[in-house]
Amino acid sequence: FPILVVVALLLAVIIKTYAIQAFFIPSGSMQNTLEINDRVLVNKLVYDTRSIHRGDIVVFNGDGSWDPGTVPASENFLAKFYDGFASMFGFGHPGDILIKRVIGLPGDEVACCDAQGRVTVNGVALNEGSYLYPGNVPSEVRFSIQVPPGRLWVMGDHRLISDDSRDHLGDPGGGTVPESAVVGRAFVIIWP
């Protein structure tokens, strides 16, 4: 029995650390796509097999993410395992985990707003009606940025209350976050 418990714990840590992890949604910044108190599963392996796509809902480490000089994620296999094991028992530093929608990829020209008040990417207006929070405009903040290599422009779906790339325009990196900070892609709501 003790061997089974140890094996089960090790498997749980390995899966949580390297493959799939559940995250809690604490704020309304992604409403109505994700509600406060939702639990989502995040695929940590997806970006090992494909690139990040515009429209993906990504979980990323917000610790230093707005600063281009900081690399928030460790690539060391053993360090990741230790962090995963420690977090299973409430130890370690969980980090400032954020969840947003990818709007701009490296090299994209992202701007707001066109004559109809829409966000544009490379001069093409986005059709955000399927996920934008009812009554919100795409952005009350005007901006125009070319996303640097290795970085992403991210925004919440509830634009009026989301602290996202627009709120960090004056920070190093111009509001973009490093691709290396991305933990994975949210792919399913598991609760409620």
C-alpha positions as CSV (number, residue, x, y, z in Angstrom):
1,F,0.0,0.0,0.0
2,P,2.7,2.6,0.8
3,I,4.4,1.8,-2.5
4,L,1.1,2.4,-4.4
5,V,0.7,5.8,-2.5
6,V,4.2,6.9,-3.4
7,V,3.7,5.8,-7.1
8,A,0.4,7.6,-7.3
9,L,1.9,10.8,-5.8
10,L,4.8,10.7,-8.2
11,L,2.5,10.2,-11.2
12,A,0.3,13.1,-10.0
13,V,3.3,15.4,-9.7
14,I,4.6,14.4,-13.1
15,I,1.3,14.9,-14.8
16,K,0.7,18.3,-13.1
17,T,4.2,19.5,-13.7
18,Y,4.7,18.5,-17.4
19,A,1.3,17.7,-19.0
20,I,-2.0,19.0,-17.6
21,Q,-2.8,21.2,-14.7
22,A,-6.0,22.7,-13.2
23,F,-6.2,26.4,-12.6
24,F,-8.7,28.5,-10.7
25,I,-10.2,31.7,-12.3
26,P,-10.2,34.4,-9.5
27,S,-11.4,37.4,-11.5
28,G,-13.9,38.5,-14.2
29,S,-11.3,39.6,-16.7
30,M,-12.2,36.7,-19.1
31,Q,-16.0,36.8,-18.7
32,N,-18.2,35.5,-20.3
33,T,-15.8,32.9,-21.7
34,L,-14.6,32.1,-18.2
35,E,-16.5,33.0,-15.1
36,I,-15.2,33.8,-11.6
37,N,-14.5,30.5,-9.7
38,D,-14.3,28.4,-12.8
39,R,-11.6,25.7,-12.8
40,V,-9.9,25.1,-16.2
41,L,-7.6,22.4,-17.4
42,V,-4.4,23.7,-19.1
43,N,-2.5,21.6,-21.6
44,K,1.2,22.2,-20.9
45,L,2.4,20.1,-23.9
46,V,0.5,21.7,-26.7
47,Y,3.2,24.3,-27.5
48,D,5.9,21.6,-27.7
49,T,4.1,20.3,-30.8
50,R,2.7,23.5,-32.3
51,S,3.1,27.3,-32.1
52,I,0.8,29.6,-30.2
53,H,-2.1,30.8,-32.3
54,R,-4.0,34.1,-32.3
55,G,-7.2,33.5,-30.3
56,D,-5.7,30.9,-27.9
57,I,-6.6,31.4,-24.3
58,V,-3.2,31.0,-22.5
59,V,-2.2,30.8,-18.9
60,F,1.1,32.5,-18.3
61,N,3.4,33.3,-15.4
62,G,2.9,37.0,-14.7
63,D,6.0,37.3,-12.4
64,G,8.1,39.8,-14.4
65,S,6.2,39.0,-17.7
66,W,5.9,42.6,-18.6
67,D,9.7,43.0,-18.3
68,P,11.6,41.7,-21.4
69,G,14.7,41.1,-19.3
70,T,13.1,38.5,-17.0
71,V,12.8,34.9,-18.0
72,P,10.1,33.7,-15.6
73,A,9.9,30.0,-16.5
74,S,12.6,27.5,-15.6
75,E,13.5,25.0,-18.4
76,N,15.4,22.7,-15.9
77,F,13.7,19.3,-15.7
78,L,14.6,18.7,-12.0
79,A,13.7,22.3,-11.0
80,K,10.3,22.0,-12.6
81,F,9.7,18.6,-10.9
82,Y,10.7,20.1,-7.5
83,D,8.4,23.1,-8.0
84,G,5.5,20.8,-9.0
85,F,6.1,18.5,-6.0
86,A,6.3,21.4,-3.6
87,S,3.1,23.0,-5.0
88,M,1.2,19.7,-4.5
89,F,1.6,20.2,-0.7
90,G,1.2,24.0,-0.6
91,F,4.9,24.9,-0.5
92,G,6.9,26.9,-2.9
93,H,6.0,30.1,-4.7
94,P,2.9,29.7,-7.0
95,G,3.8,32.8,-9.0
96,D,1.4,35.3,-10.4
97,I,-0.5,33.1,-12.8
98,L,-2.7,35.0,-15.3
99,I,-5.0,33.9,-18.1
100,K,-5.7,36.0,-21.2
101,R,-6.6,35.6,-24.9
102,V,-3.7,36.0,-27.5
103,I,-4.4,38.9,-29.8
104,G,-1.0,39.5,-31.4
105,L,1.8,37.2,-32.3
106,P,5.5,38.1,-32.8
107,G,5.8,40.5,-35.7
108,D,2.1,41.5,-35.7
109,E,1.0,45.1,-35.9
110,V,-1.8,45.4,-33.3
111,A,-3.8,48.7,-33.1
112,C,-7.0,50.2,-31.8
113,C,-9.1,51.4,-33.1
114,D,-10.3,51.5,-36.7
115,A,-13.2,53.7,-37.9
116,Q,-15.7,51.2,-36.5
117,G,-13.9,51.0,-33.1
118,R,-12.4,47.5,-33.7
119,V,-9.0,46.2,-32.8
120,T,-6.9,45.5,-35.9
121,V,-4.1,43.0,-36.5
122,N,-1.9,43.7,-39.5
123,G,-4.6,46.1,-40.8
124,V,-7.4,43.5,-40.6
125,A,-10.2,44.2,-38.1
126,L,-10.9,41.4,-35.6
127,N,-14.4,40.0,-35.3
128,E,-14.6,39.6,-31.6
129,G,-18.4,39.3,-31.2
130,S,-18.3,35.7,-30.1
131,Y,-16.2,36.3,-27.0
132,L,-16.2,40.0,-26.2
133,Y,-18.2,40.7,-23.0
134,P,-21.7,42.1,-23.8
135,G,-21.7,45.9,-23.8
136,N,-17.9,46.2,-23.9
137,V,-16.1,48.0,-26.7
138,P,-13.0,46.3,-28.0
139,S,-10.9,48.9,-26.2
140,E,-11.3,52.3,-24.6
141,V,-7.5,52.7,-24.8
142,R,-6.0,53.7,-28.1
143,F,-2.7,51.9,-29.0
144,S,-0.5,50.8,-31.9
145,I,2.3,48.4,-31.4
146,Q,4.4,46.0,-33.4
147,V,4.8,42.8,-31.2
148,P,8.5,42.1,-30.7
149,P,10.0,38.7,-31.6
150,G,9.4,36.1,-28.9
151,R,6.5,38.1,-27.3
152,L,2.7,38.2,-27.3
153,W,0.0,40.8,-27.1
154,V,-2.7,39.5,-24.7
155,M,-6.2,40.9,-23.7
156,G,-9.0,39.8,-21.5
157,D,-12.5,39.2,-23.0
158,H,-14.1,41.5,-20.4
159,R,-12.2,44.6,-21.7
160,L,-13.5,47.2,-19.2
161,I,-12.0,45.4,-16.2
162,S,-9.1,43.4,-17.6
163,D,-5.6,44.3,-16.6
164,D,-3.8,43.2,-19.8
165,S,-1.3,44.3,-22.4
166,R,-3.0,47.7,-22.8
167,D,-2.4,48.5,-19.1
168,H,1.3,47.9,-19.5
169,L,2.1,50.0,-22.6
170,G,4.6,52.1,-20.6
171,D,6.4,49.1,-19.1
172,P,9.5,47.5,-20.6
173,G,8.3,45.3,-23.5
174,G,5.5,47.8,-24.3
175,G,2.8,45.6,-22.8
176,T,3.8,42.4,-24.4
177,V,4.6,39.2,-22.5
178,P,7.3,36.6,-23.4
179,E,6.3,33.4,-25.1
180,S,8.6,31.7,-22.6
181,A,6.2,32.7,-19.7
182,V,3.3,30.7,-21.3
183,V,2.5,27.7,-19.1
184,G,0.0,26.3,-21.6
185,R,-3.4,26.6,-23.3
186,A,-6.7,26.4,-21.4
187,F,-8.8,23.8,-23.2
188,V,-11.8,22.9,-21.0
189,I,-13.7,24.1,-18.0
190,I,-13.9,21.3,-15.4
191,W,-15.9,23.0,-12.7
192,P,-18.7,23.9,-12.3
